[in-house]
Amino acid sequence: CVKIVDQLIKEEEENKVITIDLIINVVASHYKIPVEKIQIKTNKRATVFPRQICYYFAVKYKTGTLDEIGRSIANRDHTTVIYASKAIANLRLVDKKIARDLSDIQTKTER
């Protein structure tokens, strides 16, 4: 009976659905900012960077179409999502702190 329960728990963890809301919450928590800041329409660096990370992970985890991702995070279009995802992917390669942040966020998101 215990083995069956353990197996069910393991299967549940493997089938975890990663949503845009989960990504936004994890990123906001990581950068210690309110969720609302990621979703408001502003171009301040302190808000844009975490938002770009949300786009990056939303694309990585295929949480929807590019248009759906853009609309649900900060009411942006698909071109913003593409640009942000590529920018973060490139930064990850040259900036070790960002690479560590992304790794931490990914670990928290997949828990």
MOMO-V793204 format. One record per backbone hydrogen bond with DSSP energy under -0.5 kcal/mol. CO is the residue of the C=O (numbers start at 1). NH is the residue of the N-H. E is the energy in kcal/mol with one decimal. If there is no record, write none. Layout:
co;nh;e
CO;NH;E
CO;NH;E
This chain:
co;nh;e
1;5;-2.0
2;6;-2.6
3;7;-2.4
4;8;-2.5
5;9;-2.5
6;10;-2.4
7;11;-2.5
8;12;-2.3
9;13;-2.3
10;14;-2.0
11;15;-1.6
13;16;-1.1
16;18;-0.6
17;19;-0.7
19;23;-2.2
20;24;-2.8
21;25;-2.5
22;26;-2.5
23;27;-2.7
24;28;-2.7
25;29;-2.2
26;30;-2.5
27;31;-2.3
28;33;-2.4
29;32;-0.8
34;37;-1.1
34;38;-0.8
35;38;-0.9
35;39;-1.2
36;40;-1.2
40;42;-1.4
44;47;-1.7
44;48;-3.0
45;49;-2.2
47;51;-1.7
48;52;-2.8
49;53;-1.9
50;54;-2.0
51;55;-2.3
52;56;-2.6
53;57;-2.4
54;58;-2.6
55;59;-2.4
56;60;-2.4
57;61;-2.7
58;63;-2.3
59;62;-1.2
65;69;-2.6
66;70;-2.5
67;71;-2.6
68;72;-2.3
69;73;-1.8
70;74;-1.7
70;76;-2.5
71;75;-1.1
77;80;-0.7
77;81;-1.3
78;82;-2.4
79;83;-2.6
80;84;-2.8
81;85;-2.4
82;86;-2.3
83;87;-2.5
84;88;-2.5
85;89;-2.3
86;90;-2.4
87;91;-2.5
88;92;-2.4
89;93;-0.7
90;93;-0.7
90;94;-0.8
91;94;-0.8
91;95;-2.5
94;96;-0.6
95;99;-2.2
96;100;-2.4
97;101;-2.8
98;102;-2.9
99;103;-2.1
100;104;-2.8
101;105;-2.9
102;106;-2.6
103;107;-2.3
104;108;-2.4
105;109;-2.5
106;110;-2.2
107;111;-0.7
108;111;-0.5
